[in-house]
């Protein structure tokens, strides 16, 4: 019984292999006809690769960094202002916000002074914002809001 299964398996495998070789020959013949009809010159132009152009990236310059830091500082000062106006908010809860404002203002001031290629108007706005933040810190520490 096992012998019959093995023999029939070999028979079917040989038959499938024969069909595959016929279909491979048919494919080869069809491909050859297609290549002959297109011509060799068309085939050469489509197979060559053209150069891929490099991707251009724009790096964020110092002015965009100063602009972002100034915007962040203005938002922090705005938040600080609303906290000062709120009667429910104590000065102890505002102090950490003001410390962060002072730190950000110091970094902005230092970066603005060391950026020679930044727009003059942007520099002026950043400097005024940082100085205003430092003045608010001094007023708070001095006790002007008690």
Secondary structure, 3 states (H helix, E strand, C coil): CHHHHHHHHHHHHHHHHHHHHHHHHHHHHHHHHHHHHHCHHHHHHHHCCCCCCCCCCCCCCHHHHHHHHHHHHHHHHHHHHHHHHCCCCCHHHHHHHHHHHHHHHHHHHHHHHCCCCCCHHHHHHHHHHHHHHHHHHHHHHHCCCC
